[in-house]
Amino acid sequence: MFQDSTQGADALTNQSAPLPESSYESGRHLLMGSLTFVQTTIKLLHKLNYTEPNDWSRPLPTGRPNEVMAILTKKVKIS
């Protein structure tokens, strides 16, 4: 009725196959716009559980009038 799981090609393949190792990759997000836009977007991404507000850089001037940028470096698990 039941087959011995220690016999057969499938059992050997499953036992000898190493489990894949998880790795991480990092990338950067850049927000550019008015201070209000940048702050609102950071709050929205926090509400969506994507990132913490304190993980972003402080708003930095871009050299354009009324424009700032904020940078986030995020590490993501790649399987």
N, CA, C and O atoms as a Tripos MOL2 file, in Angstrom:
@<TRIPOS>MOLECULE
protein
  316   315    79     0     0
PROTEIN
NO_CHARGES

@<TRIPOS>ATOM
      1 N           0.8250   -1.1850    0.0000 N.3       1 MET1
      2 CA          0.0000    0.0000    0.0000 C.3       1 MET1
      3 C           0.8720    1.2520    0.0000 C.2       1 MET1
      4 O           0.6900    2.1230   -0.8510 O.2       1 MET1
      5 N           1.8280    1.3630    0.9470 N.am      2 PHE2
      6 CA          2.7320    2.5090    0.9940 C.3       2 PHE2
      7 C           4.0800    2.0960    0.4640 C.2       2 PHE2
      8 O           4.5220    0.9680    0.6830 O.2       2 PHE2
      9 N           4.7330    3.0000   -0.2290 N.am      3 GLN3
     10 CA          6.0490    2.7260   -0.7910 C.3       3 GLN3
     11 C           7.1100    3.2780    0.1560 C.2       3 GLN3
     12 O           6.9550    4.3600    0.7220 O.2       3 GLN3
     13 N           8.1740    2.5270    0.3150 N.am      4 ASP4
     14 CA          9.2740    2.9480    1.1730 C.3       4 ASP4
     15 C           9.9210    4.1850    0.5630 C.2       4 ASP4
     16 O          10.3810    4.1440   -0.5790 O.2       4 ASP4
     17 N           9.9620    5.2860    1.3140 N.am      5 SER5
     18 CA         10.4850    6.5390    0.7670 C.3       5 SER5
     19 C          12.0010    6.5460    0.6460 C.2       5 SER5
     20 O          12.5620    7.4730    0.0620 O.2       5 SER5
     21 N          12.6810    5.5300    1.1850 N.am      6 THR6
     22 CA         14.1340    5.4820    1.0840 C.3       6 THR6
     23 C          14.5970    4.7710   -0.1620 C.2       6 THR6
     24 O          15.8010    4.6610   -0.3940 O.2       6 THR6
     25 N          13.6670    4.2800   -0.9820 N.am      7 GLN7
     26 CA         14.0380    3.5650   -2.1970 C.3       7 GLN7
     27 C          13.5690    4.3330   -3.4160 C.2       7 GLN7
     28 O          12.5870    5.0740   -3.3550 O.2       7 GLN7
     29 N          14.2740    4.1530   -4.5270 N.am      8 GLY8
     30 CA         13.8670    4.7530   -5.7930 C.3       8 GLY8
     31 C          14.6410    6.0140   -6.1000 C.2       8 GLY8
     32 O          15.2660    6.6100   -5.2240 O.2       8 GLY8
     33 N          14.5880    6.4110   -7.3650 N.am      9 ALA9
     34 CA         15.3560    7.5560   -7.8410 C.3       9 ALA9
     35 C          14.8770    8.8710   -7.2140 C.2       9 ALA9
     36 O          15.6830    9.7560   -6.9280 O.2       9 ALA9
     37 N          13.5650    8.9910   -7.0050 N.am     10 ASP10
     38 CA         13.0490   10.2310   -6.4330 C.3      10 ASP10
     39 C          13.5730   10.4590   -5.0210 C.2      10 ASP10
     40 O          13.9200   11.5810   -4.6540 O.2      10 ASP10
     41 N          13.6290    9.4000   -4.2390 N.am     11 ALA11
     42 CA         14.1060    9.5350   -2.8710 C.3      11 ALA11
     43 C          15.5680    9.9650   -2.8510 C.2      11 ALA11
     44 O          15.9540   10.7900   -2.0230 O.2      11 ALA11
     45 N          16.3870    9.4220   -3.7480 N.am     12 LEU12
     46 CA         17.7930    9.7840   -3.7800 C.3      12 LEU12
     47 C          17.9760   11.2270   -4.2480 C.2      12 LEU12
     48 O          18.8220   11.9550   -3.7280 O.2      12 LEU12
     49 N          17.1910   11.6240   -5.2180 N.am     13 THR13
     50 CA         17.2870   12.9870   -5.7320 C.3      13 THR13
     51 C          16.9100   13.9930   -4.6550 C.2      13 THR13
     52 O          17.6000   14.9960   -4.4720 O.2      13 THR13
     53 N          15.8130   13.7330   -3.9390 N.am     14 ASN14
     54 CA         15.3730   14.6600   -2.9110 C.3      14 ASN14
     55 C          16.3520   14.7350   -1.7550 C.2      14 ASN14
     56 O          16.5470   15.8050   -1.1780 O.2      14 ASN14
     57 N          16.9650   13.6260   -1.4110 N.am     15 GLN15
     58 CA         17.8710   13.6200   -0.2750 C.3      15 GLN15
     59 C          19.2030   14.2890   -0.6030 C.2      15 GLN15
     60 O          19.8010   14.9340    0.2580 O.2      15 GLN15
     61 N          19.6640   14.1410   -1.8250 N.am     16 SER16
     62 CA         20.9830   14.6550   -2.1490 C.3      16 SER16
     63 C          20.9630   16.0950   -2.6650 C.2      16 SER16
     64 O          22.0150   16.7290   -2.7500 O.2      16 SER16
     65 N          19.8000   16.6130   -3.0060 N.am     17 ALA17
     66 CA         19.7220   17.9740   -3.5450 C.3      17 ALA17
     67 C          19.8980   18.9820   -2.4130 C.2      17 ALA17
     68 O          19.1510   18.9450   -1.4350 O.2      17 ALA17
     69 N          20.8710   19.8780   -2.5280 N.am     18 PRO18
     70 CA         21.0500   20.8840   -1.4760 C.3      18 PRO18
     71 C          19.9180   21.9070   -1.5160 C.2      18 PRO18
     72 O          19.3740   22.2170   -2.5760 O.2      18 PRO18
     73 N          19.5830   22.4160   -0.3540 N.am     19 LEU19
     74 CA         18.5590   23.4480   -0.2950 C.3      19 LEU19
     75 C          19.1450   24.7560   -0.8330 C.2      19 LEU19
     76 O          20.2940   25.0820   -0.5360 O.2      19 LEU19
     77 N          18.3750   25.5020   -1.6130 N.am     20 PRO20
     78 CA         18.9140   26.7590   -2.1460 C.3      20 PRO20
     79 C          19.1730   27.7450   -1.0130 C.2      20 PRO20
     80 O          18.3690   27.8780   -0.0900 O.2      20 PRO20
     81 N          20.2900   28.4220   -1.0980 N.am     21 GLU21
     82 CA         20.6260   29.4190   -0.0930 C.3      21 GLU21
     83 C          19.9940   30.7480   -0.4800 C.2      21 GLU21
     84 O          20.0180   31.1490   -1.6440 O.2      21 GLU21
     85 N          19.4400   31.4060    0.4910 N.am     22 SER22
     86 CA         18.8640   32.7270    0.2400 C.3      22 SER22
     87 C          19.9840   33.7510    0.2200 C.2      22 SER22
     88 O          20.9430   33.6640    0.9880 O.2      22 SER22
     89 N          19.8490   34.7040   -0.6560 N.am     23 SER23
     90 CA         20.8280   35.7850   -0.6980 C.3      23 SER23
     91 C          20.0750   37.1090   -0.6910 C.2      23 SER23
     92 O          18.8650   37.1650   -0.9110 O.2      23 SER23
     93 N          20.8100   38.1420   -0.4390 N.am     24 TYR24
     94 CA         20.2310   39.4740   -0.3880 C.3      24 TYR24
     95 C          20.8890   40.3580   -1.4300 C.2      24 TYR24
     96 O          22.0810   40.2380   -1.7100 O.2      24 TYR24
     97 N          20.0970   41.2390   -1.9900 N.am     25 GLU25
     98 CA         20.6060   42.2580   -2.9010 C.3      25 GLU25
     99 C          20.0970   43.6050   -2.4080 C.2      25 GLU25
    100 O          19.0110   43.7070   -1.8370 O.2      25 GLU25
    101 N          20.8870   44.6110   -2.6350 N.am     26 SER26
    102 CA         20.4440   45.9310   -2.2190 C.3      26 SER26
    103 C          20.2850   46.8330   -3.4340 C.2      26 SER26
    104 O          20.9570   46.6740   -4.4530 O.2      26 SER26
    105 N          19.3930   47.7630   -3.2890 N.am     27 GLY27
    106 CA         19.1380   48.7360   -4.3480 C.3      27 GLY27
    107 C          18.7680   50.0540   -3.6990 C.2      27 GLY27
    108 O          18.5330   50.1220   -2.4920 O.2      27 GLY27
    109 N          18.7170   51.0960   -4.5040 N.am     28 ARG28
    110 CA         18.4030   52.4160   -3.9670 C.3      28 ARG28
    111 C          17.1610   52.9980   -4.6150 C.2      28 ARG28
    112 O          16.9320   52.8440   -5.8140 O.2      28 ARG28
    113 N          16.3810   53.6570   -3.8100 N.am     29 HIS29
    114 CA         15.2130   54.4000   -4.2670 C.3      29 HIS29
    115 C          15.5420   55.8760   -4.1040 C.2      29 HIS29
    116 O          16.1560   56.2820   -3.1170 O.2      29 HIS29
    117 N          15.1400   56.6520   -5.0550 N.am     30 LEU30
    118 CA         15.3870   58.0940   -5.0200 C.3      30 LEU30
    119 C          14.0590   58.8090   -5.2300 C.2      30 LEU30
    120 O          13.3860   58.6030   -6.2400 O.2      30 LEU30
    121 N          13.6900   59.6420   -4.2790 N.am     31 LEU31
    122 CA         12.4940   60.4790   -4.4020 C.3      31 LEU31
    123 C          12.9430   61.9040   -4.6520 C.2      31 LEU31
    124 O          13.8130   62.4210   -3.9510 O.2      31 LEU31
    125 N          12.3510   62.5350   -5.6460 N.am     32 MET32
    126 CA         12.6640   63.9310   -5.9480 C.3      32 MET32
    127 C          11.3600   64.6860   -6.1580 C.2      32 MET32
    128 O          10.4590   64.2190   -6.8550 O.2      32 MET32
    129 N          11.2780   65.8460   -5.5500 N.am     33 GLY33
    130 CA         10.0920   66.6800   -5.6880 C.3      33 GLY33
    131 C          10.0630   67.7010   -4.5800 C.2      33 GLY33
    132 O          11.0700   67.9460   -3.9170 O.2      33 GLY33
    133 N           8.9130   68.2900   -4.3840 N.am     34 SER34
    134 CA          8.7770   69.2610   -3.2960 C.3      34 SER34
    135 C           8.9290   68.5290   -1.9650 C.2      34 SER34
    136 O           8.7610   67.3110   -1.8980 O.2      34 SER34
    137 N           9.2430   69.2620   -0.9240 N.am     35 LEU35
    138 CA          9.3880   68.6520    0.3970 C.3      35 LEU35
    139 C           8.0950   67.9510    0.8110 C.2      35 LEU35
    140 O           8.1340   66.8700    1.3980 O.2      35 LEU35
    141 N           6.9580   68.5610    0.5060 N.am     36 THR36
    142 CA          5.6640   67.9530    0.8300 C.3      36 THR36
    143 C           5.4790   66.6310    0.1040 C.2      36 THR36
    144 O           5.0450   65.6500    0.7080 O.2      36 THR36
    145 N           5.8040   66.5920   -1.1930 N.am     37 PHE37
    146 CA          5.6770   65.3660   -1.9690 C.3      37 PHE37
    147 C           6.5540   64.2590   -1.3940 C.2      37 PHE37
    148 O           6.0980   63.1290   -1.2150 O.2      37 PHE37
    149 N           7.8090   64.5820   -1.1060 N.am     38 VAL38
    150 CA          8.7450   63.5810   -0.5940 C.3      38 VAL38
    151 C           8.2710   63.0490    0.7510 C.2      38 VAL38
    152 O           8.2640   61.8370    0.9660 O.2      38 VAL38
    153 N           7.8750   63.9330    1.6550 N.am     39 GLN39
    154 CA          7.4180   63.4940    2.9710 C.3      39 GLN39
    155 C           6.1370   62.6690    2.8890 C.2      39 GLN39
    156 O           5.9900   61.6810    3.6090 O.2      39 GLN39
    157 N           5.2200   63.0610    2.0270 N.am     40 THR40
    158 CA          3.9640   62.3200    1.8590 C.3      40 THR40
    159 C           4.2200   60.9260    1.2920 C.2      40 THR40
    160 O           3.6080   59.9520    1.7310 O.2      40 THR40
    161 N           5.1140   60.8320    0.3280 N.am     41 THR41
    162 CA          5.4210   59.5380   -0.2810 C.3      41 THR41
    163 C           6.1060   58.6130    0.7220 C.2      41 THR41
    164 O           5.8110   57.4190    0.7590 O.2      41 THR41
    165 N           7.0050   59.1450    1.5250 N.am     42 ILE42
    166 CA          7.6720   58.3380    2.5520 C.3      42 ILE42
    167 C           6.6390   57.8050    3.5500 C.2      42 ILE42
    168 O           6.7070   56.6420    3.9490 O.2      42 ILE42
    169 N           5.6910   58.6420    3.9490 N.am     43 LYS43
    170 CA          4.6300   58.2010    4.8680 C.3      43 LYS43
    171 C           3.7620   57.1250    4.2290 C.2      43 LYS43
    172 O           3.3710   56.1670    4.8950 O.2      43 LYS43
    173 N           3.4570   57.2760    2.9390 N.am     44 LEU44
    174 CA          2.6460   56.2790    2.2350 C.3      44 LEU44
    175 C           3.3780   54.9340    2.1680 C.2      44 LEU44
    176 O           2.7750   53.8900    2.4150 O.2      44 LEU44
    177 N           4.6540   54.9550    1.8390 N.am     45 LEU45
    178 CA          5.4270   53.7130    1.7810 C.3      45 LEU45
    179 C           5.5230   53.0560    3.1500 C.2      45 LEU45
    180 O           5.6050   51.8320    3.2430 O.2      45 LEU45
    181 N           5.5130   53.8500    4.2070 N.am     46 HIS46
    182 CA          5.4900   53.2980    5.5630 C.3      46 HIS46
    183 C           4.1430   52.6300    5.8500 C.2      46 HIS46
    184 O           4.1010   51.5340    6.4090 O.2      46 HIS46
    185 N           3.0440   53.2870    5.4680 N.am     47 LYS47
    186 CA          1.7060   52.7010    5.6680 C.3      47 LYS47
    187 C           1.5560   51.3900    4.9140 C.2      47 LYS47
    188 O           0.8250   50.5020    5.3530 O.2      47 LYS47
    189 N           2.2410   51.2620    3.7820 N.am     48 LEU48
    190 CA          2.1990   50.0320    2.9850 C.3      48 LEU48
    191 C           3.1910   48.9840    3.4940 C.2      48 LEU48
    192 O           3.3740   47.9410    2.8680 O.2      48 LEU48
    193 N           3.8290   49.2680    4.6340 N.am     49 ASN49
    194 CA          4.8090   48.3660    5.2590 C.3      49 ASN49
    195 C           5.9960   48.0550    4.3530 C.2      49 ASN49
    196 O           6.5550   46.9590    4.3950 O.2      49 ASN49
    197 N           6.3640   49.0180    3.5460 N.am     50 TYR50
    198 CA          7.5150   48.8080    2.6640 C.3      50 TYR50
    199 C           8.8170   49.2370    3.3270 C.2      50 TYR50
    200 O           9.8490   48.5870    3.1600 O.2      50 TYR50
    201 N           8.7670   50.3260    4.0750 N.am     51 THR51
    202 CA          9.9820   50.8310    4.7050 C.3      51 THR51
    203 C           9.6360   51.7000    5.9020 C.2      51 THR51
    204 O           8.5010   52.1520    6.0550 O.2      51 THR51
    205 N          10.6190   51.9200    6.7350 N.am     52 GLU52
    206 CA         10.4720   52.8080    7.8850 C.3      52 GLU52
    207 C          10.8910   54.2270    7.4790 C.2      52 GLU52
    208 O          11.8470   54.3920    6.7220 O.2      52 GLU52
    209 N          10.1970   55.2310    7.9650 N.am     53 PRO53
    210 CA         10.5610   56.5990    7.6120 C.3      53 PRO53
    211 C          12.0060   56.9630    7.9690 C.2      53 PRO53
    212 O          12.6500   57.7180    7.2400 O.2      53 PRO53
    213 N          12.5120   56.4390    9.0670 N.am     54 ASN54
    214 CA         13.8790   56.7670    9.4820 C.3      54 ASN54
    215 C          14.9440   56.1050    8.6140 C.2      54 ASN54
    216 O          16.1260   56.4210    8.7510 O.2      54 ASN54
    217 N          14.5530   55.1980    7.7290 N.am     55 ASP55
    218 CA         15.5180   54.5550    6.8350 C.3      55 ASP55
    219 C          15.9130   55.4630    5.6660 C.2      55 ASP55
    220 O          16.9120   55.2080    4.9930 O.2      55 ASP55
    221 N          15.1410   56.5110    5.4280 N.am     56 TRP56
    222 CA         15.4280   57.4590    4.3460 C.3      56 TRP56
    223 C          16.4530   58.4810    4.7880 C.2      56 TRP56
    224 O          16.5560   58.7890    5.9750 O.2      56 TRP56
    225 N          17.2060   59.0030    3.8510 N.am     57 SER57
    226 CA         18.1120   60.1170    4.1600 C.3      57 SER57
    227 C          17.2670   61.3440    4.4930 C.2      57 SER57
    228 O          16.0750   61.3940    4.1890 O.2      57 SER57
    229 N          17.8900   62.3090    5.1070 N.am     58 ARG58
    230 CA         17.1830   63.5800    5.3150 C.3      58 ARG58
    231 C          17.0010   64.2260    3.9350 C.2      58 ARG58
    232 O          17.7950   63.9700    3.0290 O.2      58 ARG58
    233 N          15.9850   65.0430    3.7690 N.am     59 PRO59
    234 CA         15.8030   65.7080    2.4700 C.3      59 PRO59
    235 C          17.0100   66.5810    2.1260 C.2      59 PRO59
    236 O          17.4540   67.4010    2.9290 O.2      59 PRO59
    237 N          17.5210   66.3850    0.9300 N.am     60 LEU60
    238 CA         18.7020   67.1130    0.4580 C.3      60 LEU60
    239 C          18.3150   68.0230   -0.6960 C.2      60 LEU60
    240 O          17.5320   67.6130   -1.5540 O.2      60 LEU60
    241 N          18.8330   69.2350   -0.7460 N.am     61 PRO61
    242 CA         18.5000   70.1280   -1.8710 C.3      61 PRO61
    243 C          19.1010   69.5960   -3.1720 C.2      61 PRO61
    244 O          20.2040   69.0490   -3.1810 O.2      61 PRO61
    245 N          18.3670   69.7640   -4.2600 N.am     62 THR62
    246 CA         18.8430   69.3030   -5.5710 C.3      62 THR62
    247 C          19.5090   70.4250   -6.3680 C.2      62 THR62
    248 O          20.1770   70.1630   -7.3680 O.2      62 THR62
    249 N          19.3330   71.6480   -5.9350 N.am     63 GLY63
    250 CA         19.8360   72.7870   -6.7000 C.3      63 GLY63
    251 C          18.7560   73.4370   -7.5330 C.2      63 GLY63
    252 O          18.9560   74.5250   -8.0740 O.2      63 GLY63
    253 N          17.6170   72.7860   -7.6430 N.am     64 ARG64
    254 CA         16.4710   73.3780   -8.3380 C.3      64 ARG64
    255 C          15.5660   74.0280   -7.3030 C.2      64 ARG64
    256 O          15.4860   73.5520   -6.1710 O.2      64 ARG64
    257 N          14.8930   75.0950   -7.6660 N.am     65 PRO65
    258 CA         14.0080   75.7750   -6.7070 C.3      65 PRO65
    259 C          12.9040   74.8380   -6.1940 C.2      65 PRO65
    260 O          12.2630   74.1280   -6.9680 O.2      65 PRO65
    261 N          12.7030   74.8560   -4.8950 N.am     66 ASN66
    262 CA         11.6270   74.0950   -4.2390 C.3      66 ASN66
    263 C          11.6980   72.5930   -4.4960 C.2      66 ASN66
    264 O          10.6640   71.9240   -4.4820 O.2      66 ASN66
    265 N          12.8810   72.0520   -4.7270 N.am     67 GLU67
    266 CA         13.0110   70.6120   -4.9660 C.3      67 GLU67
    267 C          14.0500   70.0250   -4.0100 C.2      67 GLU67
    268 O          15.1330   70.5770   -3.8150 O.2      67 GLU67
    269 N          13.6760   68.8770   -3.4180 N.am     68 VAL68
    270 CA         14.5880   68.1240   -2.5610 C.3      68 VAL68
    271 C          14.6010   66.6780   -3.0330 C.2      68 VAL68
    272 O          13.7750   66.2590   -3.8440 O.2      68 VAL68
    273 N          15.5630   65.9280   -2.5030 N.am     69 MET69
    274 CA         15.5900   64.5020   -2.7900 C.3      69 MET69
    275 C          15.8630   63.7510   -1.5000 C.2      69 MET69
    276 O          16.5150   64.2640   -0.5900 O.2      69 MET69
    277 N          15.3570   62.5350   -1.4350 N.am     70 ALA70
    278 CA         15.6220   61.6410   -0.3160 C.3      70 ALA70
    279 C          16.0000   60.2910   -0.9180 C.2      70 ALA70
    280 O          15.4550   59.8750   -1.9400 O.2      70 ALA70
    281 N          16.9460   59.6170   -0.2640 N.am     71 ILE71
    282 CA         17.4790   58.3580   -0.7900 C.3      71 ILE71
    283 C          17.2470   57.2650    0.2450 C.2      71 ILE71
    284 O          17.4190   57.4770    1.4450 O.2      71 ILE71
    285 N          16.8550   56.0970   -0.2420 N.am     72 LEU72
    286 CA         16.6800   54.9140    0.5900 C.3      72 LEU72
    287 C          17.4980   53.7890   -0.0080 C.2      72 LEU72
    288 O          17.3880   53.5130   -1.2020 O.2      72 LEU72
    289 N          18.3110   53.1390    0.7950 N.am     73 THR73
    290 CA         18.9860   51.9160    0.3790 C.3      73 THR73
    291 C          18.2470   50.7750    1.0580 C.2      73 THR73
    292 O          18.1410   50.7330    2.2830 O.2      73 THR73
    293 N          17.7340   49.8440    0.2510 N.am     74 LYS74
    294 CA         16.9190   48.7470    0.7770 C.3      74 LYS74
    295 C          17.5290   47.4230    0.4020 C.2      74 LYS74
    296 O          17.9190   47.2080   -0.7460 O.2      74 LYS74
    297 N          17.6120   46.5340    1.3740 N.am     75 LYS75
    298 CA         18.1180   45.1940    1.1510 C.3      75 LYS75
    299 C          16.9230   44.2570    1.0020 C.2      75 LYS75
    300 O          16.0260   44.2680    1.8450 O.2      75 LYS75
    301 N          16.8970   43.4460   -0.0560 N.am     76 VAL76
    302 CA         15.7750   42.5650   -0.3610 C.3      76 VAL76
    303 C          16.2770   41.1380   -0.4570 C.2      76 VAL76
    304 O          17.3230   40.8740   -1.0500 O.2      76 VAL76
    305 N          15.5260   40.2230    0.1290 N.am     77 LYS77
    306 CA         15.8620   38.8000    0.0600 C.3      77 LYS77
    307 C          15.5110   38.2510   -1.3160 C.2      77 LYS77
    308 O          14.3680   38.3590   -1.7610 O.2      77 LYS77
    309 N          16.4880   37.6680   -1.9820 N.am     78 ILE78
    310 CA         16.2890   37.0690   -3.2950 C.3      78 ILE78
    311 C          16.3570   35.5630   -3.1150 C.2      78 ILE78
    312 O          17.3470   35.0440   -2.5990 O.2      78 ILE78
    313 N          15.3160   34.8580   -3.5340 N.am     79 SER79
    314 CA         15.3320   33.4010   -3.3660 C.3      79 SER79
    315 C          15.5160   32.6800   -4.6620 C.2      79 SER79
    316 O          15.5500   31.4500   -4.6850 O.2      79 SER79
@<TRIPOS>BOND
     1     1     2 1
     2     2     3 1
     3     3     4 2
     4     3     5 am
     5     5     6 1
     6     6     7 1
     7     7     8 2
     8     7     9 am
     9     9    10 1
    10    10    11 1
    11    11    12 2
    12    11    13 am
    13    13    14 1
    14    14    15 1
    15    15    16 2
    16    15    17 am
    17    17    18 1
    18    18    19 1
    19    19    20 2
    20    19    21 am
    21    21    22 1
    22    22    23 1
    23    23    24 2
    24    23    25 am
    25    25    26 1
    26    26    27 1
    27    27    28 2
    28    27    29 am
    29    29    30 1
    30    30    31 1
    31    31    32 2
    32    31    33 am
    33    33    34 1
    34    34    35 1
    35    35    36 2
    36    35    37 am
    37    37    38 1
    38    38    39 1
    39    39    40 2
    40    39    41 am
    41    41    42 1
    42    42    43 1
    43    43    44 2
    44    43    45 am
    45    45    46 1
    46    46    47 1
    47    47    48 2
    48    47    49 am
    49    49    50 1
    50    50    51 1
    51    51    52 2
    52    51    53 am
    53    53    54 1
    54    54    55 1
    55    55    56 2
    56    55    57 am
    57    57    58 1
    58    58    59 1
    59    59    60 2
    60    59    61 am
    61    61    62 1
    62    62    63 1
    63    63    64 2
    64    63    65 am
    65    65    66 1
    66    66    67 1
    67    67    68 2
    68    67    69 am
    69    69    70 1
    70    70    71 1
    71    71    72 2
    72    71    73 am
    73    73    74 1
    74    74    75 1
    75    75    76 2
    76    75    77 am
    77    77    78 1
    78    78    79 1
    79    79    80 2
    80    79    81 am
    81    81    82 1
    82    82    83 1
    83    83    84 2
    84    83    85 am
    85    85    86 1
    86    86    87 1
    87    87    88 2
    88    87    89 am
    89    89    90 1
    90    90    91 1
    91    91    92 2
    92    91    93 am
    93    93    94 1
    94    94    95 1
    95    95    96 2
    96    95    97 am
    97    97    98 1
    98    98    99 1
    99    99   100 2
   100    99   101 am
   101   101   102 1
   102   102   103 1
   103   103   104 2
   104   103   105 am
   105   105   106 1
   106   106   107 1
   107   107   108 2
   108   107   109 am
   109   109   110 1
   110   110   111 1
   111   111   112 2
   112   111   113 am
   113   113   114 1
   114   114   115 1
   115   115   116 2
   116   115   117 am
   117   117   118 1
   118   118   119 1
   119   119   120 2
   120   119   121 am
   121   121   122 1
   122   122   123 1
   123   123   124 2
   124   123   125 am
   125   125   126 1
   126   126   127 1
   127   127   128 2
   128   127   129 am
   129   129   130 1
   130   130   131 1
   131   131   132 2
   132   131   133 am
   133   133   134 1
   134   134   135 1
   135   135   136 2
   136   135   137 am
   137   137   138 1
   138   138   139 1
   139   139   140 2
   140   139   141 am
   141   141   142 1
   142   142   143 1
   143   143   144 2
   144   143   145 am
   145   145   146 1
   146   146   147 1
   147   147   148 2
   148   147   149 am
   149   149   150 1
   150   150   151 1
   151   151   152 2
   152   151   153 am
   153   153   154 1
   154   154   155 1
   155   155   156 2
   156   155   157 am
   157   157   158 1
   158   158   159 1
   159   159   160 2
   160   159   161 am
   161   161   162 1
   162   162   163 1
   163   163   164 2
   164   163   165 am
   165   165   166 1
   166   166   167 1
   167   167   168 2
   168   167   169 am
   169   169   170 1
   170   170   171 1
   171   171   172 2
   172   171   173 am
   173   173   174 1
   174   174   175 1
   175   175   176 2
   176   175   177 am
   177   177   178 1
   178   178   179 1
   179   179   180 2
   180   179   181 am
   181   181   182 1
   182   182   183 1
   183   183   184 2
   184   183   185 am
   185   185   186 1
   186   186   187 1
   187   187   188 2
   188   187   189 am
   189   189   190 1
   190   190   191 1
   191   191   192 2
   192   191   193 am
   193   193   194 1
   194   194   195 1
   195   195   196 2
   196   195   197 am
   197   197   198 1
   198   198   199 1
   199   199   200 2
   200   199   201 am
   201   201   202 1
   202   202   203 1
   203   203   204 2
   204   203   205 am
   205   205   206 1
   206   206   207 1
   207   207   208 2
   208   207   209 am
   209   209   210 1
   210   210   211 1
   211   211   212 2
   212   211   213 am
   213   213   214 1
   214   214   215 1
   215   215   216 2
   216   215   217 am
   217   217   218 1
   218   218   219 1
   219   219   220 2
   220   219   221 am
   221   221   222 1
   222   222   223 1
   223   223   224 2
   224   223   225 am
   225   225   226 1
   226   226   227 1
   227   227   228 2
   228   227   229 am
   229   229   230 1
   230   230   231 1
   231   231   232 2
   232   231   233 am
   233   233   234 1
   234   234   235 1
   235   235   236 2
   236   235   237 am
   237   237   238 1
   238   238   239 1
   239   239   240 2
   240   239   241 am
   241   241   242 1
   242   242   243 1
   243   243   244 2
   244   243   245 am
   245   245   246 1
   246   246   247 1
   247   247   248 2
   248   247   249 am
   249   249   250 1
   250   250   251 1
   251   251   252 2
   252   251   253 am
   253   253   254 1
   254   254   255 1
   255   255   256 2
   256   255   257 am
   257   257   258 1
   258   258   259 1
   259   259   260 2
   260   259   261 am
   261   261   262 1
   262   262   263 1
   263   263   264 2
   264   263   265 am
   265   265   266 1
   266   266   267 1
   267   267   268 2
   268   267   269 am
   269   269   270 1
   270   270   271 1
   271   271   272 2
   272   271   273 am
   273   273   274 1
   274   274   275 1
   275   275   276 2
   276   275   277 am
   277   277   278 1
   278   278   279 1
   279   279   280 2
   280   279   281 am
   281   281   282 1
   282   282   283 1
   283   283   284 2
   284   283   285 am
   285   285   286 1
   286   286   287 1
   287   287   288 2
   288   287   289 am
   289   289   290 1
   290   290   291 1
   291   291   292 2
   292   291   293 am
   293   293   294 1
   294   294   295 1
   295   295   296 2
   296   295   297 am
   297   297   298 1
   298   298   299 1
   299   299   300 2
   300   299   301 am
   301   301   302 1
   302   302   303 1
   303   303   304 2
   304   303   305 am
   305   305   306 1
   306   306   307 1
   307   307   308 2
   308   307   309 am
   309   309   310 1
   310   310   311 1
   311   311   312 2
   312   311   313 am
   313   313   314 1
   314   314   315 1
   315   315   316 2
@<TRIPOS>SUBSTRUCTURE
     1 MET1         2 RESIDUE 1 A MET
     2 PHE2         6 RESIDUE 1 A PHE
     3 GLN3        10 RESIDUE 1 A GLN
     4 ASP4        14 RESIDUE 1 A ASP
     5 SER5        18 RESIDUE 1 A SER
     6 THR6        22 RESIDUE 1 A THR
     7 GLN7        26 RESIDUE 1 A GLN
     8 GLY8        30 RESIDUE 1 A GLY
     9 ALA9        34 RESIDUE 1 A ALA
    10 ASP10       38 RESIDUE 1 A ASP
    11 ALA11       42 RESIDUE 1 A ALA
    12 LEU12       46 RESIDUE 1 A LEU
    13 THR13       50 RESIDUE 1 A THR
    14 ASN14       54 RESIDUE 1 A ASN
    15 GLN15       58 RESIDUE 1 A GLN
    16 SER16       62 RESIDUE 1 A SER
    17 ALA17       66 RESIDUE 1 A ALA
    18 PRO18       70 RESIDUE 1 A PRO
    19 LEU19       74 RESIDUE 1 A LEU
    20 PRO20       78 RESIDUE 1 A PRO
    21 GLU21       82 RESIDUE 1 A GLU
    22 SER22       86 RESIDUE 1 A SER
    23 SER23       90 RESIDUE 1 A SER
    24 TYR24       94 RESIDUE 1 A TYR
    25 GLU25       98 RESIDUE 1 A GLU
    26 SER26      102 RESIDUE 1 A SER
    27 GLY27      106 RESIDUE 1 A GLY
    28 ARG28      110 RESIDUE 1 A ARG
    29 HIS29      114 RESIDUE 1 A HIS
    30 LEU30      118 RESIDUE 1 A LEU
    31 LEU31      122 RESIDUE 1 A LEU
    32 MET32      126 RESIDUE 1 A MET
    33 GLY33      130 RESIDUE 1 A GLY
    34 SER34      134 RESIDUE 1 A SER
    35 LEU35      138 RESIDUE 1 A LEU
    36 THR36      142 RESIDUE 1 A THR
    37 PHE37      146 RESIDUE 1 A PHE
    38 VAL38      150 RESIDUE 1 A VAL
    39 GLN39      154 RESIDUE 1 A GLN
    40 THR40      158 RESIDUE 1 A THR
    41 THR41      162 RESIDUE 1 A THR
    42 ILE42      166 RESIDUE 1 A ILE
    43 LYS43      170 RESIDUE 1 A LYS
    44 LEU44      174 RESIDUE 1 A LEU
    45 LEU45      178 RESIDUE 1 A LEU
    46 HIS46      182 RESIDUE 1 A HIS
    47 LYS47      186 RESIDUE 1 A LYS
    48 LEU48      190 RESIDUE 1 A LEU
    49 ASN49      194 RESIDUE 1 A ASN
    50 TYR50      198 RESIDUE 1 A TYR
    51 THR51      202 RESIDUE 1 A THR
    52 GLU52      206 RESIDUE 1 A GLU
    53 PRO53      210 RESIDUE 1 A PRO
    54 ASN54      214 RESIDUE 1 A ASN
    55 ASP55      218 RESIDUE 1 A ASP
    56 TRP56      222 RESIDUE 1 A TRP
    57 SER57      226 RESIDUE 1 A SER
    58 ARG58      230 RESIDUE 1 A ARG
    59 PRO59      234 RESIDUE 1 A PRO
    60 LEU60      238 RESIDUE 1 A LEU
    61 PRO61      242 RESIDUE 1 A PRO
    62 THR62      246 RESIDUE 1 A THR
    63 GLY63      250 RESIDUE 1 A GLY
    64 ARG64      254 RESIDUE 1 A ARG
    65 PRO65      258 RESIDUE 1 A PRO
    66 ASN66      262 RESIDUE 1 A ASN
    67 GLU67      266 RESIDUE 1 A GLU
    68 VAL68      270 RESIDUE 1 A VAL
    69 MET69      274 RESIDUE 1 A MET
    70 ALA70      278 RESIDUE 1 A ALA
    71 ILE71      282 RESIDUE 1 A ILE
    72 LEU72      286 RESIDUE 1 A LEU
    73 THR73      290 RESIDUE 1 A THR
    74 LYS74      294 RESIDUE 1 A LYS
    75 LYS75      298 RESIDUE 1 A LYS
    76 VAL76      302 RESIDUE 1 A VAL
    77 LYS77      306 RESIDUE 1 A LYS
    78 ILE78      310 RESIDUE 1 A ILE
    79 SER79      314 RESIDUE 1 A SER
